[in-house]
Amino acid sequence: MEPLIRTFMEHRAEGILYVAGFHQEVLLPEVLNRCPMVLVNCFDLAGTPSVLPDDEAGQYGLVRRIIQSGHKRIAYVTLQPGVEATRLRLAGYRRALADADIVFDPDLVQTGYPDFSNDSGSLISAILKLLSLPLPPTVICCGNDEMAVRVYGILRTRGMRVPEQVSVAGYDNHSAIAETLFPPLTSTELPYLRMGAMAADLLFQYIEHPAGTVRPVKVVGETIWRQSVMNK
């Protein structure tokens, strides 16, 4: 990354937006007289201005809405452990349960992808564990919409109807997936468009009024309610 930043500076860039592929901590190189920079979808410990998805609030809003629709046995099949999105969304899931006085059941939390390989075998194992519980879940929340697609298939190969027998929710609100599945998928958006717009505004402000350490700007994604979650 350092050569790229130096190249931008050589071309007299007045500011830089650094965008990460997923929510993560980054380590910026030491570059003298670096121009103003805003991080998008990532953060560093030095306090560089950043715009982040509010993953905790997003998952909280999704689970709260599911609880309001009458569900109490709500499973969560997570993304990889150790990544920011998993940690924050699990916190949001647990907070929504606590606010509704629903006791957290660790058996209802499974890891769908143990690493970045999108391992279908691990996801199948996670779903089978949930379905074999004495009190199986009535809703399965998935770490992302791509996982939800596979969960639809796993359930249907076992003769289970969505949402009549098991409801399913995703995360990302990837319209090419969520709107074309049958039934259409309830999902919480990753608010990339708003994050980008806010990052650009923040960068312009930072260029005009350079400041010290600032708190990250967090953007909450909206829950889009569709037919994959049944009201009880």
Stockholm file with secondary structure:
# STOCKHOLM 1.0

chainA/1-232         MEPLIRTFMEHRAEGILYVAGFHQEVLLPEVLNRCPMVLVNCFDLAGTPSVLPDDEAGQYGLVRRIIQSGHKRIAYVTLQPGVEATRLRLAGYRRALADADIVFDPDLVQTGYPDFSNDSGSLISAILKLLSLPLPPTVICCGNDEMAVRVYGILRTRGMRVPEQVSVAGYDNHSAIAETLFPPLTSTELPYLRMGAMAADLLFQYIEHPAGTVRPVKVVGETIWRQSVMNK
#=GR chainA/1-232 SS CHHHHHHHHHTTCSCEEEEEEEEEECCCCCCTTCCCEEEEEEECTTCCCEEEECHHHHHHHHHHHHHHTTCCCEEEEESCTTSHHHHHHHHHHHHHHHHTTCCCCGGGEEESCSSTTCCHHHHHHHHHHHHTSSSCCSEEEESSHHHHHHHHHHHHHTTCCTTTTCEEEEEECCHHHHTTSSSCCEEEECCHHHHHHHHHHHHHHHHHSCCSCCCCEEECCCEECCTTSCCC
#=GC SS_cons         CHHHHHHHHHTTCSCEEEEEEEEEECCCCCCTTCCCEEEEEEECTTCCCEEEECHHHHHHHHHHHHHHTTCCCEEEEESCTTSHHHHHHHHHHHHHHHHTTCCCCGGGEEESCSSTTCCHHHHHHHHHHHHTSSSCCSEEEESSHHHHHHHHHHHHHTTCCTTTTCEEEEEECCHHHHTTSSSCCEEEECCHHHHHHHHHHHHHHHHHSCCSCCCCEEECCCEECCTTSCCC
//
